[in-house]
């Protein structure tokens, strides 16, 4: 295959925005499209190589996999091995367990499948996963496993027929992708079936180039480059992706592949020495940047753009070194034999998997970690170190799986109507409706108002509005509460609480309150909570885990954490208060309770953390705030 310098330059255009996006620089809000650019390039190059080998009757599956192993595994394994000691030193048990499981699935090239079952790619927690970026390698490897075999066996039907089969598969994958972002956005982002069309777009371009050659067209090649640049600077995390929006960068790459002949302006720009040099080390740069950023975020006390910029440069410096001393030597077929490469990679991969299983399954790391902590830090870690649906305290107190559902239990069928909505004629009946930001009030309301019967109708991500969105778990709960339960039962008070969102409430909240006044004379709306940029216990852990012993005092826990607080909650609270004032309902500002005199509290008077994550209250925190509501008279439901 003839070398095209502009393709290496295009790699640079792809990797730099990815690195700066992951570093957190808002200017590169669509930098994630660099991965899509890589997919198209991979599809083009691999298809070109395979078709040439098949047509010249020199195709060998073992040779193909050897080249892929030499190209991918040495640098990948090096980065994974370097990550291990830093993870061991700086991670807490839950992080280390996830990291070790990531090591295992990355080695087997199925990390995209695992990540698709966890949080979304743009979630804040994803920033601290050192191996999150390997999902794209898994997608490519799955393509490398299937596509060569398909191409080899399909070739007997003729080149033209194979081309149109690939076009058809690409169209089906794009259609699936367009359906996927609306129905299963996380799986849509990570999984190969909804990403295949991007790789196949490169394959289609390879067929066209082999038939017609690379054409010289300044207008179309510059249009392609402009499309990529446009998506980098205009797209952001709110852009449905991948979807038809991904056609912009994908078609942009295809136009460059087809029309950026070396004499065109686009080819000259991409073929500059700087871009070609960066493109040559782009794979290693992609490997190094995410671990550097993730460990910095784990270790640093606060955000620091200067540090992230320096680490961005460090990732390219590390890439240059690993390219020279790892990538290049292993790619020379006359230096290291096939048997040596396969044996070495198998042994290193097996060792990494063994370590991963040791850490994730034996509990050795947890025992060692907790033995080195004082009581304060142990309490902080334990607050962080659980998923609420797995913690017995919150399962019991929030009544997870009975009166609050979602996440793993995603169906209205688990909702226990008899227990959650039991009417007690001898007491005042108060109905709490909302999402997890309502569920975290339930135990406090029950504790502070023991003479009141608290009814609970809560589901994850389901705001208590007439229009709850399209999620079936939300519409099922809304339809039952609004259309069946309330018309048939008498409740004294209704409390609405949620993780309110400006674009979702609009006039919906007023309409909902007007609707509910038919069923209760007393309605309260709890405003939005304070939201930190990350888990509040993590903020303290960063401050204290690496601090001097003199700082490890309970008094030192009451830190100034205003820099971590999102200000959106304050303006949103004012807007909701204004809406509620148009109705008979009463509004309770949670931000005013947590931040009296614009100074936000992070601890109760007893020194207990108010939040166990970035926005949900601990049991002590919610009880403290409900006590304040009761004593001040703003919540009178007895």
Backbone torsions as a table, in degrees:
resi	resn	phi	psi	omega
1	UNK	NA	132.4	-178.6
2	UNK	-71.0	133.6	-179.0
3	UNK	-70.7	135.8	176.7
4	UNK	-122.0	108.8	-177.1
5	UNK	-60.8	-33.7	-177.7
6	UNK	-64.4	-24.5	177.0
7	UNK	-69.1	-41.1	174.7
8	UNK	-63.4	-39.8	176.4
9	UNK	-62.1	-37.0	177.3
10	UNK	-65.1	-34.7	174.9
11	UNK	-60.1	-39.6	178.0
12	UNK	-64.1	-41.8	177.6
13	UNK	-61.6	-28.5	179.2
14	UNK	-80.2	-45.6	-169.3
15	UNK	-77.9	-36.3	-177.5
16	UNK	-61.6	-49.0	177.6
17	UNK	-62.5	-35.2	177.4
18	UNK	-60.3	-46.6	-179.1
19	UNK	-62.4	-46.8	-177.3
20	UNK	-70.9	-30.4	174.1
21	UNK	-64.9	-48.3	179.1
22	UNK	-66.7	-24.0	176.4
23	UNK	-73.2	-15.4	175.8
24	UNK	97.7	16.8	179.5
25	UNK	-85.4	114.4	-172.7
26	UNK	-61.6	-24.8	-179.8
27	UNK	-58.8	-30.9	-178.4
28	UNK	-102.3	51.0	-175.6
29	UNK	-61.0	-27.0	178.1
30	UNK	-104.8	20.9	-178.1
31	UNK	-58.5	-21.1	179.9
32	UNK	-63.6	-16.7	179.7
33	UNK	-69.8	-11.8	174.7
34	UNK	-57.0	-32.7	177.7
35	UNK	-64.8	-39.2	178.6
36	UNK	-65.4	-36.6	175.5
37	UNK	-61.6	-43.9	177.6
38	UNK	-59.8	-41.3	-179.5
39	UNK	-59.8	-45.8	-179.1
40	UNK	-64.6	-43.1	178.3
41	UNK	-59.9	-45.0	179.2
42	UNK	-60.3	-45.6	179.2
43	UNK	-60.2	-40.8	179.4
44	UNK	-65.4	-51.3	-175.1
45	UNK	-66.6	-46.2	-177.3
46	UNK	-65.2	-42.1	179.2
47	UNK	-64.4	-41.4	178.1
48	UNK	-59.1	-46.1	179.9
49	UNK	-63.5	-46.7	-176.4
50	UNK	-65.2	-44.8	-178.7
51	UNK	-63.9	-42.2	177.7
52	UNK	-60.8	-42.9	-179.6
53	UNK	-66.6	-41.0	-179.3
54	UNK	-66.6	-44.6	-177.4
55	UNK	-67.3	-31.2	179.4
56	UNK	-92.4	8.0	176.2
57	UNK	56.0	40.9	176.8
58	UNK	-124.3	16.2	-178.6
59	UNK	-67.4	132.2	176.5
60	UNK	-141.3	119.8	-178.8
61	UNK	-63.2	-38.8	-179.2
62	UNK	-67.2	-36.4	176.3
63	UNK	-65.5	-40.5	179.9
64	UNK	-62.2	-48.0	-179.0
65	UNK	-67.9	-30.7	175.3
66	UNK	-63.2	-45.7	179.2
67	UNK	-62.4	-39.8	178.4
68	UNK	-66.0	-41.0	179.0
69	UNK	-62.7	-44.5	179.2
70	UNK	-63.0	-37.4	-176.3
71	UNK	-74.6	-38.8	-167.8
72	UNK	-103.7	-46.5	-165.6
73	UNK	-71.4	-44.7	-176.0
74	UNK	-57.8	-49.5	-179.5
75	UNK	-66.3	-39.7	179.2
76	UNK	-62.6	-48.3	-180.0
77	UNK	-63.5	-36.1	177.6
78	UNK	-60.6	-47.9	180.0
79	UNK	-62.1	-42.4	179.8
80	UNK	-62.5	-42.3	179.8
81	UNK	-66.3	-38.2	178.2
82	UNK	-67.2	-32.3	-179.7
83	UNK	-66.3	-32.3	-170.3
84	UNK	-58.1	-51.3	-178.7
85	UNK	-63.4	-34.2	178.1
86	UNK	-69.7	-39.2	176.3
87	UNK	-62.3	-42.8	-179.1
88	UNK	-62.2	-37.3	-175.9
89	UNK	-82.1	-32.6	-168.6
90	UNK	-114.6	-15.0	-176.3
91	UNK	-88.7	153.7	171.1
92	UNK	-93.0	169.2	-171.8
93	UNK	-53.5	-44.3	-178.5
94	UNK	-64.5	-39.2	177.8
95	UNK	-66.4	-42.6	-177.6
96	UNK	-66.2	-36.4	178.5
97	UNK	-65.2	-44.2	178.1
98	UNK	-65.3	-39.3	178.8
99	UNK	-63.2	-44.3	-178.8
100	UNK	-65.2	-38.2	176.4
101	UNK	-66.4	-35.1	175.7
102	UNK	-63.7	-41.1	177.1
103	UNK	-55.0	-43.1	-176.8
104	UNK	-65.7	-49.8	-175.2
105	UNK	-73.7	-29.2	176.3
106	UNK	-65.1	-42.0	-180.0
107	UNK	-61.0	-33.6	-179.8
108	UNK	-92.2	1.8	-179.6
109	UNK	57.2	44.7	173.3
110	UNK	-129.8	22.3	-176.9
111	UNK	-62.8	-31.4	179.5
112	UNK	-62.8	-34.1	179.0
113	UNK	-67.9	-43.4	179.0
114	UNK	-65.3	-47.4	-177.8
115	UNK	-64.2	-28.2	179.7
116	UNK	-67.8	-18.0	-179.5
117	UNK	-95.5	-2.4	-179.2
118	UNK	-110.3	-147.1	-178.4
119	UNK	-72.3	166.7	178.9
120	UNK	-71.5	160.8	-178.1
121	UNK	-61.2	-31.6	-175.8
122	UNK	-96.3	3.8	177.8
123	UNK	-65.1	149.4	-179.9
124	UNK	-59.8	-37.0	-178.4
125	UNK	-64.1	-25.0	-179.5
126	UNK	-65.7	-25.1	-178.3
127	UNK	-63.7	-21.0	-177.1
128	UNK	-103.8	15.3	175.8
129	UNK	-98.0	107.4	-174.3
130	UNK	-63.6	-21.4	-174.5
131	UNK	-115.1	15.8	-177.8
132	UNK	-59.8	-36.3	-175.1
133	UNK	-68.2	-12.7	-179.0
134	UNK	-71.5	-6.5	177.7
135	UNK	-57.5	-37.0	-177.6
136	UNK	-70.6	-32.8	175.2
137	UNK	-64.8	-38.7	178.8
138	UNK	-63.1	-42.8	177.9
139	UNK	-59.4	-46.1	-179.5
140	UNK	-64.5	-42.8	180.0
141	UNK	-63.3	-38.3	177.3
142	UNK	-64.7	-35.6	174.5
143	UNK	-65.9	-43.4	-179.3
144	UNK	-63.5	-31.4	-179.5
145	UNK	-73.5	-42.7	-172.5
146	UNK	-87.7	-45.1	-169.3
147	UNK	-63.0	-44.8	179.8
148	UNK	-60.0	-39.9	179.5
149	UNK	-65.5	-45.6	177.0
150	UNK	-57.2	-48.4	-175.9
151	UNK	-62.8	-42.0	-177.5
152	UNK	-62.9	-47.1	-176.8
153	UNK	-78.0	-28.3	-179.3
154	UNK	-79.7	-19.0	-173.7
155	UNK	-62.3	-26.0	-179.3
156	UNK	-63.6	-19.4	179.7
157	UNK	-86.6	-4.9	176.7
158	UNK	108.8	148.4	-176.7
159	UNK	-60.0	-45.3	-177.1
160	UNK	-62.5	-42.8	-179.5
161	UNK	-65.3	-40.0	178.5
162	UNK	-62.5	-42.9	-179.9
163	UNK	-57.8	-46.8	-177.2
164	UNK	-72.6	-27.2	172.2
165	UNK	-65.1	-42.7	178.7
166	UNK	-63.4	-41.9	176.9
167	UNK	-60.1	-43.8	-179.8
168	UNK	-63.7	-43.4	178.5
169	UNK	-63.2	-38.6	179.1
170	UNK	-64.2	-42.3	179.7
171	UNK	-64.3	-42.4	179.0
172	UNK	-64.4	-41.0	178.7
173	UNK	-63.9	-41.6	177.9
174	UNK	-64.1	-41.0	177.9
175	UNK	-63.1	-41.9	177.5
176	UNK	-63.1	-40.3	179.2
177	UNK	-62.9	-42.7	179.8
178	UNK	-65.3	-36.3	174.3
179	UNK	-71.2	-37.6	-173.6
180	UNK	-65.3	-39.5	-176.5
181	UNK	-67.6	-24.0	178.8
182	UNK	-82.5	-27.3	-172.2
183	UNK	-113.9	-37.7	179.3
184	UNK	-138.9	71.0	-169.7
185	UNK	-61.2	-36.3	-178.6
186	UNK	-69.3	-48.4	177.4
187	UNK	-62.4	-38.2	179.1
188	UNK	-59.0	-37.6	-177.8
189	UNK	-70.3	-40.3	-168.4
190	UNK	-94.7	-29.3	-165.6
191	UNK	-87.5	149.5	-174.8
192	UNK	-62.2	-40.7	-177.5
193	UNK	-57.4	-33.2	-179.8
194	UNK	-92.8	-2.1	174.7
195	UNK	-108.2	-12.9	-173.5
196	UNK	-58.5	-35.5	-176.4
197	UNK	-61.6	-28.9	178.8
198	UNK	-70.4	-43.3	174.9
199	UNK	-65.7	-40.7	-179.8
200	UNK	-68.7	-26.8	173.9
201	UNK	-61.3	-39.4	175.0
202	UNK	-65.6	-37.3	177.4
203	UNK	-63.3	-42.8	178.7
204	UNK	-60.9	-43.8	178.5
205	UNK	-61.3	-37.1	179.9
206	UNK	-63.1	-43.1	178.2
207	UNK	-60.9	-43.0	-177.7
208	UNK	-67.0	-43.2	180.0
209	UNK	-63.3	-40.7	-179.8
210	UNK	-66.1	-27.1	-179.7
211	UNK	-85.8	-40.8	-172.1
212	UNK	-111.6	-14.2	-173.5
213	UNK	81.7	171.8	177.5
214	UNK	-79.9	124.0	-178.0
215	UNK	-89.8	154.0	176.8
216	UNK	-101.4	108.7	179.0
217	UNK	-145.8	101.7	-177.4
218	UNK	-59.4	-42.8	-175.7
219	UNK	-64.1	-49.4	-177.1
220	UNK	-70.7	-37.8	179.5
221	UNK	-68.2	-39.6	176.0
222	UNK	-68.2	-35.3	175.2
223	UNK	-61.3	-41.9	178.0
224	UNK	-62.1	-45.2	179.0
225	UNK	-64.6	-40.1	179.1
226	UNK	-64.1	-37.2	179.6
227	UNK	-62.6	-40.8	178.7
228	UNK	-65.5	-48.3	-179.5
229	UNK	-62.1	-41.4	177.9
230	UNK	-56.2	-49.6	-177.0
231	UNK	-65.4	-33.2	179.5
232	UNK	-63.6	-41.5	-173.9
233	UNK	-96.3	-15.0	-177.7
234	UNK	-104.1	-37.6	178.8
235	UNK	-70.6	158.9	173.3
236	UNK	-152.7	-169.5	-174.9
237	UNK	-64.1	-20.8	180.0
238	UNK	-83.1	-9.8	179.5
239	UNK	-72.1	123.9	177.1
240	UNK	-57.1	123.3	-172.2
241	UNK	-153.8	137.7	-10.0
242	UNK	-72.6	153.0	180.0
243	UNK	-166.1	-162.9	177.0
244	UNK	-61.9	-20.8	175.7
245	UNK	-60.9	-31.5	-179.7
246	UNK	-69.1	-13.9	177.0
247	UNK	-61.2	-29.3	-177.6
248	UNK	-61.6	-58.4	178.4
249	UNK	-68.7	-34.8	-178.1
250	UNK	-65.2	-48.8	177.4
251	UNK	-63.8	-34.1	176.6
252	UNK	-58.5	-44.6	178.1
253	UNK	-64.8	-43.5	-179.8
254	UNK	-59.6	-42.3	178.4
255	UNK	-62.3	-38.6	178.1
256	UNK	-67.3	-43.0	179.3
257	UNK	-61.2	-39.8	-175.1
258	UNK	-81.4	-34.5	-167.1
259	UNK	-122.3	-0.8	-179.2
260	UNK	-89.9	61.9	174.0
261	UNK	-62.0	152.8	-168.1
262	UNK	-58.0	-19.8	-180.0
263	UNK	-86.0	-10.5	-178.7
264	UNK	-74.7	157.5	-179.8
265	UNK	-62.4	-40.6	-180.0
266	UNK	-61.7	-43.5	179.5
267	UNK	-64.7	-38.3	178.8
268	UNK	-66.6	-40.2	177.3
269	UNK	-63.2	-49.0	-178.2
270	UNK	-70.6	-24.8	-178.3
271	UNK	-87.8	8.1	177.0
272	UNK	-62.3	152.0	-175.6
273	UNK	-59.2	-39.1	-178.7
274	UNK	-63.2	-50.9	-178.3
275	UNK	-66.0	-39.8	178.4
276	UNK	-64.0	-39.6	177.9
277	UNK	-63.7	-44.2	177.7
278	UNK	-65.3	-40.4	179.3
279	UNK	-62.0	-35.4	-179.3
280	UNK	-63.4	-32.3	-178.9
281	UNK	-103.4	12.8	-173.7
282	UNK	-61.5	-37.0	-179.5
283	UNK	-62.7	-48.5	178.8
284	UNK	-64.7	-38.2	178.1
285	UNK	-61.8	-40.5	177.7
286	UNK	-62.9	-40.3	179.8
287	UNK	-65.4	-41.6	-171.2
288	UNK	-80.3	-31.8	-166.7
289	UNK	-65.8	-44.0	-175.8
290	UNK	-65.0	-44.3	175.3
291	UNK	-59.8	-40.6	178.8
292	UNK	-60.8	-46.0	-179.3
293	UNK	-66.9	-43.6	-176.7
294	UNK	-62.8	-46.2	-178.9
295	UNK	-69.6	-31.4	175.2
296	UNK	-64.3	-41.5	-180.0
297	UNK	-68.0	-34.0	177.1
298	UNK	-67.9	-38.3	-171.8
299	UNK	-87.5	-36.2	-173.5
300	UNK	-76.1	151.3	179.4
301	UNK	-77.8	-28.8	-177.4
302	UNK	-150.5	169.6	178.7
303	UNK	-64.7	145.3	-178.7
304	UNK	-150.9	101.8	-176.9
305	UNK	-64.5	-33.4	-179.8
306	UNK	-64.1	-43.1	178.6
307	UNK	-63.3	-42.3	-178.9
308	UNK	-66.0	-34.2	176.7
309	UNK	-66.6	-43.0	177.7
310	UNK	-61.7	-42.9	179.9
311	UNK	-66.5	-30.9	175.1
312	UNK	-61.1	-43.9	177.9
313	UNK	-67.2	-37.9	178.8
314	UNK	-62.9	-36.3	-179.6
315	UNK	-62.8	-35.5	177.8
316	UNK	-75.6	-34.2	175.6
317	UNK	-65.6	-43.8	177.0
318	UNK	-63.6	-35.9	178.8
319	UNK	-63.8	-42.0	179.2
320	UNK	-61.6	-40.9	-179.8
321	UNK	-68.8	-44.8	-178.1
322	UNK	-70.3	-29.4	175.1
323	UNK	-65.6	-44.0	-176.8
324	UNK	-70.7	-43.0	-171.4
325	UNK	-100.6	-11.2	-179.1
326	UNK	-123.1	-61.9	-176.1
327	UNK	-58.8	-55.8	-175.0
328	UNK	-60.4	-48.7	179.8
329	UNK	-60.6	-40.1	-177.2
330	UNK	-73.8	-20.2	-179.4
331	UNK	-82.8	-11.6	179.5
332	UNK	-80.6	110.1	-174.8
333	UNK	-71.4	-21.0	180.0
334	UNK	-86.5	-3.7	-178.9
335	UNK	-97.8	-46.1	-177.6
336	UNK	-122.9	129.0	-175.0
337	UNK	-71.4	162.0	176.7
338	UNK	-59.0	-44.6	-179.7
339	UNK	-60.2	-41.8	-179.7
340	UNK	-62.2	-46.7	-178.5
341	UNK	-61.0	-50.3	-177.7
342	UNK	-64.2	-41.1	-179.6
343	UNK	-66.2	-46.8	-179.7
344	UNK	-61.9	-46.3	-179.2
345	UNK	-64.3	-37.8	178.8
346	UNK	-65.3	-42.0	-179.0
347	UNK	-67.9	-45.2	179.6
348	UNK	-65.4	-42.9	178.1
349	UNK	-61.4	-41.1	178.8
350	UNK	-65.6	-39.6	179.2
351	UNK	-64.4	-42.0	178.7
352	UNK	-64.3	-42.5	178.4
353	UNK	-63.5	-40.5	179.5
354	UNK	-63.4	-44.0	177.4
355	UNK	-61.7	-43.6	-179.3
356	UNK	-59.9	-44.1	179.6
357	UNK	-67.4	-38.0	178.4
358	UNK	-59.0	-46.3	-176.7
359	UNK	-72.7	-43.6	-172.9
360	UNK	-78.5	-23.4	-171.9
361	UNK	-112.0	-18.6	-173.2
362	UNK	-98.0	-20.1	-177.4
363	UNK	78.9	6.5	-177.7
364	UNK	-62.0	-44.1	-178.0
365	UNK	-63.5	-43.4	-180.0
366	UNK	-59.0	-45.8	-178.7
367	UNK	-62.0	-43.8	-179.7
368	UNK	-67.1	-40.3	-177.8
369	UNK	-64.0	-51.1	-176.0
370	UNK	-67.7	-27.7	-179.7
371	UNK	-66.8	-17.5	-177.4
372	UNK	-102.2	7.6	-176.4
373	UNK	-108.2	147.6	170.4
374	UNK	-81.6	176.9	-172.8
375	UNK	-63.1	-40.8	-178.6
376	UNK	-61.8	-47.1	-178.5
377	UNK	-68.9	-35.6	178.8
378	UNK	-62.2	-41.2	177.7
379	UNK	-62.0	-43.3	179.5
380	UNK	-62.2	-45.3	-178.7
381	UNK	-62.6	-41.6	-178.4
382	UNK	-65.9	-30.4	175.2
383	UNK	-65.5	-38.9	-178.8
384	UNK	-78.6	-33.2	-161.7
385	UNK	-85.8	39.0	173.7
386	UNK	-149.9	155.6	165.8
387	UNK	-94.6	135.5	-170.9
388	UNK	-55.3	-33.8	-177.3
389	UNK	-75.8	-9.3	179.4
390	UNK	-105.2	-6.1	-177.3
391	UNK	-92.9	123.2	-174.7
392	UNK	-61.4	-31.1	180.0
393	UNK	-64.1	-47.3	-176.7
394	UNK	-78.3	-28.2	173.2
395	UNK	-60.4	-42.1	-178.8
396	UNK	-75.0	-48.3	-172.1
397	UNK	-76.7	-38.6	177.1
398	UNK	-84.3	-11.1	-175.2
399	UNK	59.2	47.8	-180.0
400	UNK	-64.4	134.8	-178.8
401	UNK	86.6	-3.3	176.6
402	UNK	-123.4	-60.5	-175.7
403	UNK	-114.3	-6.5	172.9
404	UNK	-136.2	125.4	-177.6
405	UNK	-139.7	169.3	-175.5
406	UNK	137.1	-173.9	-178.9
407	UNK	57.1	-110.7	-178.7
408	UNK	-75.4	-34.5	177.8
409	UNK	-100.5	93.1	-164.9
410	UNK	-105.7	15.8	-173.7
411	UNK	-123.9	142.3	177.2
412	UNK	-61.6	-18.0	-178.1
413	UNK	-63.2	-22.5	-179.4
414	UNK	-82.8	-10.9	-176.7
415	UNK	-70.9	123.4	-176.5
416	UNK	-92.7	93.7	-174.7
417	UNK	-62.6	-39.4	-176.5
418	UNK	-65.6	-41.5	-178.4
419	UNK	-78.8	-42.1	-172.4
420	UNK	-77.6	-26.8	-173.5
421	UNK	-123.7	33.2	-179.9
422	UNK	-71.9	118.2	178.8
423	UNK	-83.5	129.0	177.6
424	UNK	-113.1	108.0	-175.1
425	UNK	-68.8	-16.2	-178.3
426	UNK	-88.1	-7.2	-177.7
427	UNK	-131.4	169.5	174.6
428	UNK	-74.7	133.1	-177.8
429	UNK	-105.1	122.2	-177.9
430	UNK	-119.3	122.6	-177.8
431	UNK	-100.0	119.9	177.4
432	UNK	-99.3	120.6	-177.7
433	UNK	-124.2	138.1	175.4
434	UNK	155.6	-155.9	-177.8
435	UNK	-104.3	-151.0	-179.6
436	UNK	-64.1	-24.9	177.7
437	UNK	-78.6	-2.7	166.9
438	UNK	-99.6	-40.6	-178.3
439	UNK	-59.5	-33.3	-177.4
440	UNK	-73.2	-7.7	173.9
441	UNK	-88.4	-20.5	-171.3
442	UNK	-56.1	-53.3	-177.1
443	UNK	-62.5	-33.3	179.7
444	UNK	-69.7	-43.4	178.1
445	UNK	-60.5	-40.5	179.3
446	UNK	-66.6	-37.3	-177.8
447	UNK	-75.4	-43.5	-174.2
448	UNK	-80.3	-28.5	178.8
449	UNK	-119.9	70.7	-174.4
450	UNK	-66.6	-20.5	-178.9
451	UNK	-84.8	-2.6	-176.7
452	UNK	-105.6	142.1	176.1
453	UNK	-91.0	110.8	-177.4
454	UNK	-93.9	119.6	175.6
455	UNK	-98.0	145.7	-172.0
456	UNK	-130.2	124.6	175.8
457	UNK	-132.6	90.9	-172.7
458	UNK	-136.2	142.4	177.1
459	UNK	-148.2	144.5	-174.4
460	UNK	-59.4	127.7	175.5
461	UNK	74.4	12.2	-175.3
462	UNK	-110.5	101.5	179.3
463	UNK	-76.2	143.5	-174.1
464	UNK	-80.1	69.6	-177.9
465	UNK	-126.1	161.6	177.5
466	UNK	-60.8	-36.7	174.9
467	UNK	-108.5	100.6	-175.6
468	UNK	-92.0	-0.2	-175.0
469	UNK	101.6	-169.8	-172.3
470	UNK	-94.9	-12.8	-176.6
471	UNK	-60.7	127.9	-174.1
472	UNK	-63.9	-35.7	-179.8
473	UNK	-61.8	-30.4	-179.3
474	UNK	-79.3	-45.8	-178.7
475	UNK	-65.7	-35.3	178.0
476	UNK	-63.5	-45.1	-179.3
477	UNK	-67.6	-45.0	179.4
478	UNK	-59.6	-47.6	-177.4
479	UNK	-61.1	-39.9	-178.9
480	UNK	-68.6	-47.4	-176.6
481	UNK	-68.4	-48.2	-173.2
482	UNK	-78.0	-34.9	-172.8
483	UNK	-100.5	-22.5	-177.2
484	UNK	-116.0	-57.1	-171.8
485	UNK	-66.9	-54.6	-175.3
486	UNK	-63.1	-42.6	177.8
487	UNK	-63.4	-22.4	-175.0
488	UNK	-103.7	-6.6	-175.8
489	UNK	-135.1	153.7	-179.8
490	UNK	-104.7	122.0	174.8
491	UNK	-120.3	147.1	-176.6
492	UNK	-83.0	-35.9	-174.9
493	UNK	-141.4	143.8	173.0
494	UNK	-120.7	132.1	175.5
495	UNK	-116.4	124.9	175.2
496	UNK	-106.6	129.6	177.9
497	UNK	-147.0	143.4	-177.1
498	UNK	-167.3	169.9	168.4
499	UNK	-83.8	81.8	-171.8
500	UNK	-63.6	146.8	177.3
501	UNK	-130.7	129.1	-174.5
502	UNK	-54.2	-45.9	-174.3
503	UNK	-73.0	-12.1	-178.2
504	UNK	-99.6	-26.4	-175.4
505	UNK	-85.2	-51.8	-179.7
506	UNK	41.1	-122.4	176.5
507	UNK	-92.7	-0.5	-178.8
508	UNK	-59.4	-39.0	-177.1
509	UNK	-63.5	-44.9	178.9
510	UNK	-62.0	-44.9	179.1
511	UNK	-62.2	-39.8	179.4
512	UNK	-65.1	-44.1	179.9
513	UNK	-64.5	-40.7	176.3
514	UNK	-60.6	-40.1	178.9
515	UNK	-64.4	-42.3	-174.4
516	UNK	-75.4	-20.2	178.9
517	UNK	-61.9	-18.3	177.0
518	UNK	-69.1	-23.5	-173.0
519	UNK	-110.4	-12.1	179.1
520	UNK	-155.5	138.3	179.7
521	UNK	-81.7	-17.7	-175.9
522	UNK	-122.7	115.6	-179.2
523	UNK	-130.0	131.8	175.4
524	UNK	-114.7	143.6	171.9
525	UNK	-118.4	117.7	174.5
526	UNK	-86.0	127.6	-177.8
527	UNK	-72.9	179.4	-179.4
528	UNK	-66.6	151.9	177.8
529	UNK	-87.7	168.2	170.5
530	UNK	-67.2	136.3	177.0
531	UNK	-120.9	122.6	177.3
532	UNK	-87.1	159.7	180.0
533	UNK	-67.5	-19.4	173.0
534	UNK	-158.4	-177.4	-176.2
535	UNK	-56.0	129.4	179.2
536	UNK	-59.2	-43.8	175.9
537	UNK	-59.6	-34.5	177.5
538	UNK	-63.6	-37.7	179.2
539	UNK	-60.0	-43.9	179.2
540	UNK	-70.3	-38.0	178.7
541	UNK	-59.1	-42.8	179.4
542	UNK	-62.1	-38.3	-179.7
543	UNK	-68.0	-40.2	-168.0
544	UNK	-102.2	-31.5	-173.5
545	UNK	-63.9	-33.3	-177.7
546	UNK	-107.9	15.1	-177.1
547	UNK	-88.2	169.0	175.1
548	UNK	-69.9	158.2	-178.1
549	UNK	-59.1	-30.9	-179.0
550	UNK	-65.0	-23.1	-179.5
551	UNK	-87.8	-6.1	-173.5
552	UNK	-84.6	42.4	-179.1
553	UNK	-108.4	150.3	-178.1
554	UNK	-56.5	-38.8	-179.2
555	UNK	-61.1	-29.7	-177.8
556	UNK	-74.5	-10.1	-179.9
557	UNK	-71.1	-23.0	-177.6
558	UNK	-82.3	75.9	-173.5
559	UNK	-91.6	163.3	174.3
560	UNK	-83.3	107.5	-175.3
561	UNK	-113.9	19.3	-178.6
562	UNK	-58.1	-31.3	-178.2
563	UNK	-64.6	-17.2	-176.9
564	UNK	-96.1	-1.0	-171.5
565	UNK	-96.0	129.9	174.6
566	UNK	-75.3	129.4	-176.1
567	UNK	-80.6	-8.5	-176.8
568	UNK	-60.3	-32.4	-177.4
569	UNK	-60.6	-32.7	-176.9
570	UNK	-70.5	-47.8	179.6
571	UNK	-68.0	-36.4	177.9
572	UNK	-64.6	-39.4	179.0
573	UNK	-61.5	-41.2	178.7
574	UNK	-64.7	-40.1	-179.5
575	UNK	-66.2	-42.4	179.7
576	UNK	-67.1	-40.0	177.9
577	UNK	-58.5	-39.6	179.0
578	UNK	-65.5	-40.9	178.6
579	UNK	-64.0	-45.9	-176.8
580	UNK	-64.5	-31.1	-179.0
581	UNK	-63.1	-18.0	178.2
582	UNK	-81.9	-3.4	-176.0
583	UNK	-123.9	170.7	176.3
584	UNK	-73.0	-7.3	-176.6
585	UNK	-70.5	162.5	178.9
586	UNK	-110.5	140.8	-177.8
587	UNK	-108.5	135.4	175.2
588	UNK	-118.8	117.6	-178.7
589	UNK	-83.0	111.0	179.4
590	UNK	-72.7	-34.5	-179.9
591	UNK	-65.5	-31.9	177.1
592	UNK	-69.4	-32.4	178.4
593	UNK	-72.3	-40.7	-177.6
594	UNK	-79.6	-30.4	-175.5
595	UNK	-122.6	64.1	177.5
596	UNK	-65.7	137.8	-179.7
597	UNK	57.4	30.8	176.8
598	UNK	62.9	20.6	175.2
599	UNK	-117.3	110.1	-171.8
600	UNK	-80.4	135.5	177.8
601	UNK	-86.9	144.8	173.5
602	UNK	-119.8	-12.8	-179.4
603	UNK	-128.3	150.8	170.3
604	UNK	-75.2	167.3	177.0
605	UNK	-57.0	-23.9	178.8
606	UNK	-85.9	3.4	177.7
607	UNK	83.4	19.6	178.2
608	UNK	-97.3	140.4	179.3
609	UNK	-62.3	138.4	179.5
610	UNK	-75.8	-37.1	-178.9
611	UNK	-114.4	145.6	174.0
612	UNK	-100.8	-8.3	174.0
613	UNK	-144.7	-145.2	-176.0
614	UNK	-82.4	-14.4	-176.6
615	UNK	-152.5	-15.8	-177.5
616	UNK	-91.7	141.6	-177.3
617	UNK	-82.2	144.7	169.2
618	UNK	-70.2	169.2	176.4
619	UNK	-59.3	-44.6	180.0
620	UNK	-65.4	-38.8	-179.6
621	UNK	-65.7	-45.7	-178.7
622	UNK	-67.5	-38.5	178.4
623	UNK	-64.7	-40.3	178.8
624	UNK	-60.9	-44.0	-177.4
625	UNK	-72.0	-38.6	177.7
626	UNK	-67.1	-35.7	174.8
627	UNK	-60.4	-41.0	177.5
628	UNK	-64.1	-38.8	177.4
629	UNK	-61.8	-43.5	-177.0
630	UNK	-68.3	-48.2	-175.6
631	UNK	-67.0	-30.9	179.4
632	UNK	-83.9	-11.4	177.7
633	UNK	83.8	5.6	-178.6
634	UNK	-79.1	-17.5	174.3
635	UNK	-124.1	102.8	-177.6
636	UNK	-120.4	90.9	-175.9
637	UNK	-117.8	9.1	179.5
638	UNK	-82.9	NA	NA
